[in-house]
Amino acid sequence: MELLREDFDEIQKKIISFYGIDLSRKYELVKNRLTTFAIDEGYNDLHKFIKAIKKNPFLYKELVNRLTTNYTYFFREKEHFKILKEKIIPEIMNKNPNNLRLKIWSAGCSKGNEAYSIAITLEEMLGLKLNYSIYGTDISTKVLNFANKGIYTREDLKKIEEDKIMKYFNKIRENQFQVIDRLVKKVYFSELNLMLPFNPFFNNFNIIFCRNVMIYFPLDVKIKLINKFYNVLQPGGYLIIGKSEILPKTKNNFKLVQQSIYRKEL
C-alpha cells in the first residue's frame, strides 16, 4: 500500500505534538506498521484508512500503540540494578533511617519488565526493612494490559538466574511464567503521557527510571521533561536514564553521579 507523504507528515506531526515522539525520519516504520494495522482492520487503501482513524478515537489510540516501540526484557542494562542495590538504596536508607518508605517511578515502563526487575532487586536485599511502591507508566494501553497480567515467556526471562525465576514467578503453562502476587501488589501500572502535566500524585519520588525513552524526543521536549522529573523528585533523589543517553549539559539542575545516573541535590 502507498503512504502519501502528506498523510505521513500529518501523522508524525500529531504524534510529536501530543506525545513528543519524533517519527519524522521513520517513514518506512510508519508505513509498515500502518499497512499491517490497515489489513487487520479490513482496509486496502492507507489514505482511506487514515481518514477513518481521524474520525475514530479508538483507532487513533491503537495507532499510538502500533507506532510506539516496546522492545525490552528483564534486567536490561544490568549494571543499573547492581548500583541500585549496592549504592543508591543504602544511601537513601542511611539518610532517612526514620522514614523507610521508597517511591520509585518506571517512566515508559513498556510491558513491565523494568518495574518488576526493580521489585526483584529490592526483594533480594536481605533484611531490607522499608515499604516500597513502584509505579509504571506508559502511553501504550496495549503494553500496560500486558504488564498488569504479569505473564512472561522464557525469552523475556533470559537475563534472570534460574533460582530467581523459581522464587519470583509461577509457571502457569509451558513457556509462560507469572509474577508472584507479593510483587504484583507492590507495582502499579497506569497510562500517562509524559508531555502532559503530571497528576499531583506523581511527586515525591526517590528514584525515577526513564531509560531509552527520551532518545525519541527532540531536544526542546527532552529539556522540558527533564525539568519536570527534577521537580517531582525528593531532594537527593535519582534519575536513571539509558546507558547510551546523556542529559543536555545546560538547562538542567541535575548532578552527574556516573554514566547515565543523575541526582537532585539536597
Helices and strands as residue ranges (DSSP letters): H 5-19, H 27-40, H 46-55, H 57-67, H 79-83, I 84-88, H 89-95, E 101-107, H 113-123, E 131-138, H 141-149, E 151-152, H 162-168, E 169-173, E 176-179, H 181-184, E 187-191, E 205-210, G 214-216, H 219-232, E 233-241, E 255-258, E 261-263
